[in-house]
């Protein structure tokens, strides 16, 4: 794989192909395209299949972003509770690195 993003997208497609987890539900809205991609990647890293939607429209038509509700993050219905908990933890700063973080102790290249 050429990047972690491609690996996570492949993993999500593989997971979704195995079983039907329900219709897609919106777990976050009123986002910029960057925020939507960030939350989507955070959910995928936690093995929750997620997709960001409406990013292209929001980026190209930033003045209309408020009218359409901004970019959205959607997950299968089965994962809704888990996704909401992960998003809440993200907003509370649970995944934040402090200024004394030592990256030499973290695994290199593991997902």
VEXMI-811233 format. One record per atom (N, C-alpha, C): atom name; residue in one letter; residue number from 1; x, y, z. Coordinates in steps of 0.05 Angstrom, whole numbers, plus 5000, padded with zeros to 4 digits. Layout:
% residues N
+------+------+-----+------+-------+------+
! site ! code ! pos ! east ! north !   up !
+------+------+-----+------+-------+------+
!   CA !    A ! NUM !    X !     Y !    Z !
...
+------+------+-----+------+-------+------+
% end
This chain:
% residues 111
+------+------+-----+------+-------+------+
! site ! code ! pos ! east ! north !   up !
+------+------+-----+------+-------+------+
!    N !    X !   1 ! 5017 !  4976 ! 5000 !
!   CA !    X !   1 ! 5000 !  5000 ! 5000 !
!    C !    X !   1 ! 5018 !  5025 ! 5000 !
!    N !    X !   2 ! 5009 !  5045 ! 4986 !
!   CA !    X !   2 ! 5025 !  5069 ! 4984 !
!    C !    X !   2 ! 5019 !  5088 ! 5008 !
!    N !    X !   3 ! 4997 !  5085 ! 5022 !
!   CA !    X !   3 ! 4992 !  5102 ! 5044 !
!    C !    X !   3 ! 4973 !  5089 ! 5064 !
!    N !    X !   4 ! 4973 !  5100 ! 5088 !
!   CA !    X !   4 ! 4954 !  5090 ! 5109 !
!    C !    X !   4 ! 4925 !  5095 ! 5100 !
!    N !    X !   5 ! 4920 !  5117 ! 5087 !
!   CA !    X !   5 ! 4893 !  5124 ! 5078 !
!    C !    X !   5 ! 4882 !  5103 ! 5060 !
!    N !    X !   6 ! 4898 !  5094 ! 5040 !
!   CA !    X !   6 ! 4890 !  5074 ! 5022 !
!    C !    X !   6 ! 4885 !  5047 ! 5036 !
!    N !    X !   7 ! 4902 !  5041 ! 5056 !
!   CA !    X !   7 ! 4898 !  5017 ! 5071 !
!    C !    X !   7 ! 4872 !  5017 ! 5086 !
!    N !    X !   8 ! 4866 !  5040 ! 5099 !
!   CA !    X !   8 ! 4841 !  5043 ! 5115 !
!    C !    X !   8 ! 4816 !  5041 ! 5096 !
!    N !    X !   9 ! 4818 !  5053 ! 5073 !
!   CA !    X !   9 ! 4796 !  5052 ! 5054 !
!    C !    X !   9 ! 4791 !  5023 ! 5044 !
!    N !    X !  10 ! 4813 !  5009 ! 5039 !
!   CA !    X !  10 ! 4811 !  4981 ! 5030 !
!    C !    X !  10 ! 4799 !  4964 ! 5053 !
!    N !    X !  11 ! 4808 !  4969 ! 5077 !
!   CA !    X !  11 ! 4798 !  4954 ! 5100 !
!    C !    X !  11 ! 4768 !  4959 ! 5104 !
!    N !    X !  12 ! 4759 !  4984 ! 5101 !
!   CA !    X !  12 ! 4731 !  4991 ! 5103 !
!    C !    X !  12 ! 4714 !  4977 ! 5082 !
!    N !    X !  13 ! 4724 !  4978 ! 5057 !
!   CA !    X !  13 ! 4709 !  4964 ! 5035 !
!    C !    X !  13 ! 4707 !  4935 ! 5040 !
!    N !    X !  14 ! 4728 !  4922 ! 5050 !
!   CA !    X !  14 ! 4728 !  4894 ! 5056 !
!    C !    X !  14 ! 4708 !  4887 ! 5078 !
!    N !    X !  15 ! 4708 !  4904 ! 5099 !
!   CA !    X !  15 ! 4690 !  4899 ! 5122 !
!    C !    X !  15 ! 4661 !  4902 ! 5113 !
!    N !    X !  16 ! 4655 !  4922 ! 5096 !
!   CA !    X !  16 ! 4628 !  4927 ! 5087 !
!    C !    X !  16 ! 4618 !  4906 ! 5068 !
!    N !    X !  17 ! 4636 !  4893 ! 5053 !
!   CA !    X !  17 ! 4628 !  4873 ! 5034 !
!    C !    X !  17 ! 4620 !  4847 ! 5047 !
!    N !    X !  18 ! 4630 !  4842 ! 5071 !
!   CA !    X !  18 ! 4624 !  4817 ! 5085 !
!    C !    X !  18 ! 4596 !  4815 ! 5096 !
!    N !    X !  19 ! 4584 !  4837 ! 5104 !
!   CA !    X !  19 ! 4558 !  4836 ! 5117 !
!    C !    X !  19 ! 4543 !  4862 ! 5114 !
!    N !    X !  20 ! 4517 !  4861 ! 5114 !
!   CA !    X !  20 ! 4501 !  4885 ! 5113 !
!    C !    X !  20 ! 4497 !  4896 ! 5141 !
!    N !    X !  21 ! 4506 !  4921 ! 5146 !
!   CA !    X !  21 ! 4505 !  4932 ! 5172 !
!    C !    X !  21 ! 4483 !  4954 ! 5175 !
!    N !    X !  22 ! 4465 !  4955 ! 5156 !
!   CA !    X !  22 ! 4443 !  4974 ! 5157 !
!    C !    X !  22 ! 4448 !  4998 ! 5139 !
!    N !    X !  23 ! 4428 !  5015 ! 5138 !
!   CA !    X !  23 ! 4430 !  5039 ! 5121 !
!    C !    X !  23 ! 4450 !  5058 ! 5133 !
!    N !    X !  24 ! 4460 !  5076 ! 5116 !
!   CA !    X !  24 ! 4479 !  5096 ! 5126 !
!    C !    X !  24 ! 4464 !  5118 ! 5141 !
!    N !    X !  25 ! 4475 !  5125 ! 5164 !
!   CA !    X !  25 ! 4463 !  5147 ! 5180 !
!    C !    X !  25 ! 4483 !  5169 ! 5184 !
!    N !    X !  26 ! 4474 !  5193 ! 5187 !
!   CA !    X !  26 ! 4492 !  5216 ! 5191 !
!    C !    X !  26 ! 4499 !  5218 ! 5220 !
!    N !    X !  27 ! 4525 !  5218 ! 5226 !
!   CA !    X !  27 ! 4534 !  5221 ! 5254 !
!    C !    X !  27 ! 4547 !  5248 ! 5260 !
!    N !    X !  28 ! 4554 !  5262 ! 5239 !
!   CA !    X !  28 ! 4565 !  5289 ! 5242 !
!    C !    X !  28 ! 4558 !  5306 ! 5217 !
!    N !    X !  29 ! 4551 !  5331 ! 5222 !
!   CA !    X !  29 ! 4544 !  5349 ! 5200 !
!    C !    X !  29 ! 4553 !  5377 ! 5206 !
!    N !    X !  30 ! 4549 !  5395 ! 5188 !
!   CA !    X !  30 ! 4558 !  5423 ! 5191 !
!    C !    X !  30 ! 4588 !  5425 ! 5193 !
!    N !    X !  31 ! 4602 !  5409 ! 5177 !
!   CA !    X !  31 ! 4631 !  5407 ! 5178 !
!    C !    X !  31 ! 4643 !  5420 ! 5153 !
!    N !    X !  32 ! 4668 !  5428 ! 5156 !
!   CA !    X !  32 ! 4684 !  5435 ! 5132 !
!    C !    X !  32 ! 4693 !  5409 ! 5120 !
!    N !    X !  33 ! 4703 !  5409 ! 5096 !
!   CA !    X !  33 ! 4712 !  5385 ! 5083 !
!    C !    X !  33 ! 4736 !  5373 ! 5099 !
!    N !    X !  34 ! 4753 !  5389 ! 5109 !
!   CA !    X !  34 ! 4776 !  5380 ! 5125 !
!    C !    X !  34 ! 4767 !  5366 ! 5151 !
!    N !    X !  35 ! 4748 !  5378 ! 5164 !
!   CA !    X !  35 ! 4737 !  5366 ! 5189 !
!    C !    X !  35 ! 4724 !  5339 ! 5183 !
!    N !    X !  36 ! 4709 !  5338 ! 5161 !
!   CA !    X !  36 ! 4696 !  5313 ! 5154 !
!    C !    X !  36 ! 4716 !  5291 ! 5148 !
!    N !    X !  37 ! 4737 !  5297 ! 5134 !
!   CA !    X !  37 ! 4758 !  5277 ! 5128 !
!    C !    X !  37 ! 4772 !  5269 ! 5153 !
!    N !    X !  38 ! 4777 !  5288 ! 5171 !
!   CA !    X !  38 ! 4791 !  5281 ! 5196 !
!    C !    X !  38 ! 4774 !  5263 ! 5214 !
!    N !    X !  39 ! 4749 !  5268 ! 5217 !
!   CA !    X !  39 ! 4731 !  5251 ! 5233 !
!    C !    X !  39 ! 4728 !  5223 ! 5220 !
!    N !    X !  40 ! 4726 !  5223 ! 5194 !
!   CA !    X !  40 ! 4723 !  5198 ! 5179 !
!    C !    X !  40 ! 4748 !  5181 ! 5183 !
!    N !    X !  41 ! 4771 !  5192 ! 5181 !
!   CA !    X !  41 ! 4796 !  5178 ! 5185 !
!    C !    X !  41 ! 4798 !  5168 ! 5214 !
!    N !    X !  42 ! 4789 !  5184 ! 5233 !
!   CA !    X !  42 ! 4790 !  5176 ! 5261 !
!    C !    X !  42 ! 4772 !  5152 ! 5265 !
!    N !    X !  43 ! 4748 !  5152 ! 5254 !
!   CA !    X !  43 ! 4729 !  5129 ! 5256 !
!    C !    X !  43 ! 4740 !  5104 ! 5243 !
!    N !    X !  44 ! 4752 !  5108 ! 5219 !
!   CA !    X !  44 ! 4763 !  5085 ! 5205 !
!    C !    X !  44 ! 4786 !  5072 ! 5221 !
!    N !    X !  45 ! 4802 !  5089 ! 5234 !
!   CA !    X !  45 ! 4824 !  5079 ! 5250 !
!    C !    X !  45 ! 4814 !  5063 ! 5273 !
!    N !    X !  46 ! 4790 !  5069 ! 5282 !
!   CA !    X !  46 ! 4777 !  5054 ! 5304 !
!    C !    X !  46 ! 4761 !  5030 ! 5293 !
!    N !    X !  47 ! 4764 !  5024 ! 5267 !
!   CA !    X !  47 ! 4751 !  5002 ! 5254 !
!    C !    X !  47 ! 4721 !  5006 ! 5251 !
!    N !    X !  48 ! 4713 !  5031 ! 5249 !
!   CA !    X !  48 ! 4685 !  5037 ! 5243 !
!    C !    X !  48 ! 4683 !  5046 ! 5214 !
!    N !    X !  49 ! 4669 !  5031 ! 5197 !
!   CA !    X !  49 ! 4667 !  5040 ! 5169 !
!    C !    X !  49 ! 4653 !  5066 ! 5167 !
!    N !    X !  50 ! 4666 !  5086 ! 5155 !
!   CA !    X !  50 ! 4654 !  5113 ! 5153 !
!    C !    X !  50 ! 4660 !  5125 ! 5126 !
!    N !    X !  51 ! 4643 !  5143 ! 5118 !
!   CA !    X !  51 ! 4648 !  5157 ! 5093 !
!    C !    X !  51 ! 4641 !  5187 ! 5097 !
!    N !    X !  52 ! 4656 !  5204 ! 5085 !
!   CA !    X !  52 ! 4651 !  5232 ! 5085 !
!    C !    X !  52 ! 4636 !  5239 ! 5060 !
!    N !    X !  53 ! 4616 !  5256 ! 5063 !
!   CA !    X !  53 ! 4600 !  5263 ! 5039 !
!    C !    X !  53 ! 4596 !  5293 ! 5037 !
!    N !    X !  54 ! 4591 !  5302 ! 5013 !
!   CA !    X !  54 ! 4586 !  5330 ! 5005 !
!    C !    X !  54 ! 4611 !  5347 ! 5008 !
!    N !    X !  55 ! 4635 !  5336 ! 5009 !
!   CA !    X !  55 ! 4659 !  5352 ! 5012 !
!    C !    X !  55 ! 4664 !  5369 ! 4988 !
!    N !    X !  56 ! 4661 !  5357 ! 4964 !
!   CA !    X !  56 ! 4667 !  5372 ! 4940 !
!    C !    X !  56 ! 4649 !  5397 ! 4937 !
!    N !    X !  57 ! 4623 !  5393 ! 4942 !
!   CA !    X !  57 ! 4605 !  5416 ! 4941 !
!    C !    X !  57 ! 4612 !  5437 ! 4961 !
!    N !    X !  58 ! 4619 !  5429 ! 4985 !
!   CA !    X !  58 ! 4625 !  5448 ! 5006 !
!    C !    X !  58 ! 4651 !  5463 ! 4999 !
!    N !    X !  59 ! 4670 !  5450 ! 4988 !
!   CA !    X !  59 ! 4695 !  5463 ! 4981 !
!    C !    X !  59 ! 4692 !  5483 ! 4958 !
!    N !    X !  60 ! 4677 !  5474 ! 4938 !
!   CA !    X !  60 ! 4674 !  5491 ! 4914 !
!    C !    X !  60 ! 4655 !  5514 ! 4919 !
!    N !    X !  61 ! 4634 !  5510 ! 4934 !
!   CA !    X !  61 ! 4614 !  5530 ! 4940 !
!    C !    X !  61 ! 4613 !  5537 ! 4969 !
!    N !    X !  62 ! 4634 !  5548 ! 4979 !
!   CA !    X !  62 ! 4636 !  5553 ! 5008 !
!    C !    X !  62 ! 4615 !  5572 ! 5018 !
!    N !    X !  63 ! 4605 !  5590 ! 5001 !
!   CA !    X !  63 ! 4584 !  5609 ! 5010 !
!    C !    X !  63 ! 4558 !  5594 ! 5013 !
!    N !    X !  64 ! 4554 !  5572 ! 5000 !
!   CA !    X !  64 ! 4529 !  5557 ! 5002 !
!    C !    X !  64 ! 4531 !  5534 ! 5023 !
!    N !    X !  65 ! 4554 !  5531 ! 5035 !
!   CA !    X !  65 ! 4558 !  5509 ! 5053 !
!    C !    X !  65 ! 4538 !  5509 ! 5076 !
!    N !    X !  66 ! 4532 !  5532 ! 5087 !
!   CA !    X !  66 ! 4513 !  5534 ! 5109 !
!    C !    X !  66 ! 4485 !  5526 ! 5100 !
!    N !    X !  67 ! 4478 !  5532 ! 5075 !
!   CA !    X !  67 ! 4451 !  5526 ! 5065 !
!    C !    X !  67 ! 4447 !  5496 ! 5062 !
!    N !    X !  68 ! 4467 !  5482 ! 5054 !
!   CA !    X !  68 ! 4464 !  5453 ! 5050 !
!    C !    X !  68 ! 4472 !  5436 ! 5075 !
!    N !    X !  69 ! 4481 !  5450 ! 5096 !
!   CA !    X !  69 ! 4487 !  5436 ! 5121 !
!    C !    X !  69 ! 4516 !  5427 ! 5123 !
!    N !    X !  70 ! 4533 !  5436 ! 5105 !
!   CA !    X !  70 ! 4561 !  5429 ! 5107 !
!    C !    X !  70 ! 4567 !  5400 ! 5099 !
!    N !    X !  71 ! 4591 !  5392 ! 5102 !
!   CA !    X !  71 ! 4599 !  5365 ! 5096 !
!    C !    X !  71 ! 4588 !  5347 ! 5119 !
!    N !    X !  72 ! 4585 !  5321 ! 5113 !
!   CA !    X !  72 ! 4574 !  5302 ! 5132 !
!    C !    X !  72 ! 4592 !  5277 ! 5134 !
!    N !    X !  73 ! 4590 !  5264 ! 5157 !
!   CA !    X !  73 ! 4603 !  5238 ! 5161 !
!    C !    X !  73 ! 4580 !  5218 ! 5166 !
!    N !    X !  74 ! 4581 !  5196 ! 5151 !
!   CA !    X !  74 ! 4560 !  5176 ! 5153 !
!    C !    X !  74 ! 4573 !  5149 ! 5159 !
!    N !    X !  75 ! 4558 !  5133 ! 5175 !
!   CA !    X !  75 ! 4566 !  5106 ! 5182 !
!    C !    X !  75 ! 4542 !  5087 ! 5179 !
!    N !    X !  76 ! 4547 !  5061 ! 5177 !
!   CA !    X !  76 ! 4524 !  5043 ! 5177 !
!    C !    X !  76 ! 4510 !  5044 ! 5204 !
!    N !    X !  77 ! 4484 !  5040 ! 5203 !
!   CA !    X !  77 ! 4467 !  5042 ! 5227 !
!    C !    X !  77 ! 4477 !  5025 ! 5250 !
!    N !    X !  78 ! 4488 !  5002 ! 5245 !
!   CA !    X !  78 ! 4499 !  4984 ! 5265 !
!    C !    X !  78 ! 4521 !  4997 ! 5282 !
!    N !    X !  79 ! 4536 !  5015 ! 5270 !
!   CA !    X !  79 ! 4559 !  5027 ! 5283 !
!    C !    X !  79 ! 4553 !  5055 ! 5294 !
!    N !    X !  80 ! 4528 !  5064 ! 5293 !
!   CA !    X !  80 ! 4521 !  5091 ! 5300 !
!    C !    X !  80 ! 4530 !  5098 ! 5329 !
!    N !    X !  81 ! 4523 !  5081 ! 5348 !
!   CA !    X !  81 ! 4529 !  5087 ! 5376 !
!    C !    X !  81 ! 4559 !  5088 ! 5381 !
!    N !    X !  82 ! 4574 !  5070 ! 5369 !
!   CA !    X !  82 ! 4603 !  5070 ! 5372 !
!    C !    X !  82 ! 4615 !  5094 ! 5359 !
!    N !    X !  83 ! 4605 !  5102 ! 5336 !
!   CA !    X !  83 ! 4615 !  5125 ! 5322 !
!    C !    X !  83 ! 4610 !  5151 ! 5338 !
!    N !    X !  84 ! 4587 !  5153 ! 5350 !
!   CA !    X !  84 ! 4580 !  5177 ! 5366 !
!    C !    X !  84 ! 4598 !  5179 ! 5390 !
!    N !    X !  85 ! 4604 !  5156 ! 5402 !
!   CA !    X !  85 ! 4622 !  5156 ! 5426 !
!    C !    X !  85 ! 4650 !  5164 ! 5418 !
!    N !    X !  86 ! 4660 !  5154 ! 5395 !
!   CA !    X !  86 ! 4687 !  5161 ! 5386 !
!    C !    X !  86 ! 4688 !  5191 ! 5379 !
!    N !    X !  87 ! 4667 !  5201 ! 5366 !
!   CA !    X !  87 ! 4667 !  5230 ! 5359 !
!    C !    X !  87 ! 4666 !  5247 ! 5384 !
!    N !    X !  88 ! 4651 !  5239 ! 5404 !
!   CA !    X !  88 ! 4650 !  5254 ! 5430 !
!    C !    X !  88 ! 4677 !  5253 ! 5443 !
!    N !    X !  89 ! 4691 !  5230 ! 5443 !
!   CA !    X !  89 ! 4718 !  5229 ! 5455 !
!    C !    X !  89 ! 4737 !  5246 ! 5439 !
!    N !    X !  90 ! 4734 !  5247 ! 5413 !
!   CA !    X !  90 ! 4752 !  5264 ! 5396 !
!    C !    X !  90 ! 4748 !  5293 ! 5404 !
!    N !    X !  91 ! 4723 !  5302 ! 5407 !
!   CA !    X !  91 ! 4718 !  5330 ! 5413 !
!    C !    X !  91 ! 4726 !  5337 ! 5442 !
!    N !    X !  92 ! 4726 !  5317 ! 5460 !
!   CA !    X !  92 ! 4735 !  5322 ! 5487 !
!    C !    X !  92 ! 4766 !  5322 ! 5489 !
!    N !    X !  93 ! 4780 !  5315 ! 5468 !
!   CA !    X !  93 ! 4809 !  5315 ! 5468 !
!    C !    X !  93 ! 4822 !  5289 ! 5477 !
!    N !    X !  94 ! 4807 !  5267 ! 5476 !
!   CA !    X !  94 ! 4818 !  5242 ! 5486 !
!    C !    X !  94 ! 4842 !  5232 ! 5469 !
!    N !    X !  95 ! 4843 !  5241 ! 5444 !
!   CA !    X !  95 ! 4864 !  5231 ! 5426 !
!    C !    X !  95 ! 4886 !  5252 ! 5422 !
!    N !    X !  96 ! 4885 !  5273 ! 5438 !
!   CA !    X !  96 ! 4905 !  5294 ! 5437 !
!    C !    X !  96 ! 4932 !  5286 ! 5448 !
!    N !    X !  97 ! 4953 !  5295 ! 5435 !
!   CA !    X !  97 ! 4980 !  5290 ! 5445 !
!    C !    X !  97 ! 4989 !  5314 ! 5460 !
!    N !    X !  98 ! 5001 !  5310 ! 5483 !
!   CA !    X !  98 ! 5010 !  5333 ! 5498 !
!    C !    X !  98 ! 5038 !  5341 ! 5488 !
!    N !    X !  99 ! 5048 !  5363 ! 5498 !
!   CA !    X !  99 ! 5073 !  5374 ! 5488 !
!    C !    X !  99 ! 5097 !  5357 ! 5496 !
!    N !    X ! 100 ! 5094 !  5338 ! 5515 !
!   CA !    X ! 100 ! 5116 !  5321 ! 5523 !
!    C !    X ! 100 ! 5115 !  5294 ! 5509 !
!    N !    X ! 101 ! 5099 !  5291 ! 5488 !
!   CA !    X ! 101 ! 5096 !  5265 ! 5475 !
!    C !    X ! 101 ! 5123 !  5256 ! 5463 !
!    N !    X ! 102 ! 5130 !  5232 ! 5468 !
!   CA !    X ! 102 ! 5155 !  5220 ! 5458 !
!    C !    X ! 102 ! 5148 !  5201 ! 5435 !
!    N !    X ! 103 ! 5152 !  5209 ! 5410 !
!   CA !    X ! 103 ! 5144 !  5192 ! 5388 !
!    C !    X ! 103 ! 5164 !  5169 ! 5383 !
!    N !    X ! 104 ! 5186 !  5169 ! 5397 !
!   CA !    X ! 104 ! 5205 !  5147 ! 5393 !
!    C !    X ! 104 ! 5194 !  5121 ! 5406 !
!    N !    X ! 105 ! 5175 !  5124 ! 5425 !
!   CA !    X ! 105 ! 5163 !  5101 ! 5438 !
!    C !    X ! 105 ! 5140 !  5089 ! 5423 !
!    N !    X ! 106 ! 5130 !  5103 ! 5402 !
!   CA !    X ! 106 ! 5107 !  5093 ! 5388 !
!    C !    X ! 106 ! 5115 !  5074 ! 5365 !
!    N !    X ! 107 ! 5097 !  5054 ! 5359 !
!   CA !    X ! 107 ! 5104 !  5035 ! 5338 !
!    C !    X ! 107 ! 5106 !  5049 ! 5311 !
!    N !    X ! 108 ! 5124 !  5041 ! 5295 !
!   CA !    X ! 108 ! 5127 !  5053 ! 5268 !
!    C !    X ! 108 ! 5113 !  5036 ! 5247 !
!    N !    X ! 109 ! 5095 !  5048 ! 5233 !
!   CA !    X ! 109 ! 5082 !  5034 ! 5210 !
!    C !    X ! 109 ! 5060 !  5015 ! 5218 !
!    N !    X ! 110 ! 5053 !  5012 ! 5243 !
!   CA !    X ! 110 ! 5031 !  4994 ! 5251 !
!    C !    X ! 110 ! 5005 !  5008 ! 5250 !
!    N !    X ! 111 ! 4984 !  4993 ! 5243 !
!   CA !    X ! 111 ! 4957 !  5005 ! 5243 !
!    C !    X ! 111 ! 4941 !  4990 ! 5264 !
+------+------+-----+------+-------+------+
% end
